[in-house]
Amino acid sequence: MGKYHELAKEIVKNVGGKENISGLVHCITRLRFTLKDEGKAKDDVLKAMEGVVTVMKSGGQYQVVIGNHVPEVFEDVMELIDLKEDGGQGEKEKKGRLLDRAIDVVSGIFQPILGIMAACGMLKGLNTLLVALGLYSAECGGYLIINAAGDALFTFLPLFLGYTAAKKFGLKPMLGLAIGAAMCYPGIQSGTLSAGMEPMYSLLEGTMFASPVYINFFGIPVISVDYTGTVIPVILAVWFASKCEKFFNKLIPDLVKFFFVPMLTLLVTLPVSVIFLGPVATFGSTLISEFTLAIRGFSPLLAGAVVGLTWQILVIFGMHWGFIPVYINNVMTLGYDNVMMPFFACTFATSAVVLAIFFKTKDKKLREMAIPNFISGIFGVTEPAIYGILLPLKKPFIISCIAGGIGGAFYGHFNFRKFILGGMGIFELPNMMNPDGTMGNIIVAFAGIGISMAAGFLLTMLFYKDRKETAETAKVPATGVAAVKGKDGKIALASPLKGKVLKLSEVKDEAFASGVLGQGAAVEPEEGVLYAPADGTVSALFPTGHAIGLTTQTGLELLMHVGMDTVQLDGKGFKAFVETGETVKQGQKLLEFDRKLISEAGYSLVTPVLVTNSDDFEQVEITGDEKVKAGDLLLSIM
């Protein structure tokens, strides 16, 4: 039970009860309800309630103005009503480029398991290291149990991703877990089927897509695929299931929804997944492996570069499995593989990029993630680094691919080979020693590691710009106005914007105009940049980027709110350059916003700049200038 539980209970009661609430979000000062019937809300009771500043109605929302502690009140209200965390409106479709949206989806699905994924990778590497040092054997029970702890997540990855993808796509999480479990079910895995029975027939015989069929689904052939350890098939399956669930929810009567909706969703989703989604990934893998073999016949250097450049992309989409049969066949028939092995460069290129980010970033969370992910990568498990750091940052992922391509080209040119199956990361090295005892191949292995890591590290240091580093350099020219107490006892506060100065009373929003949220001024911006008006700490940054709180070194608590009702843009047109808890300097760029987009969407750009703890001061005076530039005097506080 939260600190504001009683207040939350009274608010819910007086907006008409939880059955009257169809949606709830919050901005930096107010709860924004979507009510089924606003007539049921008791405006006067809410306005008179201790802890509520005022009540407003705007943009189809019933707004209960709380103040700076609105996030805590929001959490307590959410505990009382049956809505999802997104306000009951479902996940809105994100705009932007297809690649950006795909990266957002994949990285969002992996985010909840990154820590345990890194831990499991390190366990696997440590276990292999201790065996290599001769402390125990790979046949002993201790090795098997530790390996189970490290390998279980990667083997049954579809279960974990089924759960997290379900939360991302708005499907019931237990249903996503059931889909992931079904895709790991031994009875449908290609290895299990091929070991226990003869194929009934083959599809596409005589082509590169020839596929044995062991089972069918009521006459429809099912191409066998091993889904354990894969990523994309389960994500696509859960996305498809989320659409099915919505459809069946509309179709099935309420009386029997509880069991009929999940039953029908599973009944439709799994056959579609194993008949269509898995084979599509398999055929894509086959195409890529055949293409690589063709290139190798023309130029081993070019083929190595292609494998190194694209390997991590193939891993993300689960298409790297097309190389596995080639790899195994080469080792078993030729005694070595030199087609797949250029991918070895990617492991170390990725690790070096992560290490460079550790040295370059000022982001505490990134630094905390970097070292475990670096160690995990050296041990051969790069998924935590890819999904947790490289993909969300985008440019480092591209750099890691380029560095992998450079190392892969080196390996291809020097005919780098692996003679024994097994091992990961540095623990693959013993399997790369020439059977005749010569050292040529292992020297190539170490040289390729050095080249890949040097390329990844140097390219990251040269071309990756940390977000905070960018923000530090984006400053307005010094103007001499600083939020320090002068001899007259006044604190001079600079304007965070360039534009026309307005009194708060001119703002067309009762909560701001009345001064109940704090005294100050407003600026109608002429440029789409908001700068820090003083040295201080970012005390609040709303996820949509439209509002930011700042506590200055002189004790001012500031709120800067770009536009009116712009929270409804859901972050579109806003870009933040800082985050909560960050220390900033006067003139540092805090936000960028698209003035044209906001105006065309029908929202006012007028930006209040409030001293929310103005009751702690005698007087807040507004500048007499009609227009200001960023950095000019805006407020004088006594």
Buried (B, 14 or more C-beta within 10 A) or exposed (E): EBEBBEBBBBBBBBBBEBEBBBBBBBBBBBBBBBBEEBEEBBBEBBBEBEBBBBBBEBEEBBBBBBBBEBEBBBBBBBEBBEBBEEBBBEBEEEEEEEEEEEBBBBBBBBBBBBBEBBBBBBBBBBBBBBBBEEEBEEEEEEBEEBBEEBBEBBEBBBBBBBBBBBBBBBBBBEBBBBBBBBBBEEEBBBEBBBEEEEBEEEBEEEEEBEBBBBBEEEEEBBBBBBBBBBBBBBBBBBBBBBBBBBBBEEEBEEEEEEEBBBEBBBEBBBBBBBBEBBBBBBBBBBBBBBBBEEBBEEBBBBBBBBBBBBBBBBBBBBBBBBBEEBBEEBBEEEEBBBBBBBBBBBBBBBBBBBBBBBEBBEBEEBBEBBEBBBBBBBBBBBBBBBBBBBBBBEBBBBBBBBBBBBBBBBBBBBBBBBBBEEBBBBBBBEBBBEEEEEEEBBEBBEBBBBBBBBBBBBBBBEEBEBBBEEBBEBBBEEBEBBBBEEEEEBBBBBBBBBBBBBEBEEBEBBBBBBBEBBBBBBBBBBBBBBBBBBBBBBBBBBEBBBBBBBBBBBBBBBBBBBBBBBBBBBBBBBEBBBBEEBEBEBBBBBBBBBBEBBEEBEBBBBBBBBBBBBEEBEEBEBBEEEBBBBBBBBBBBE
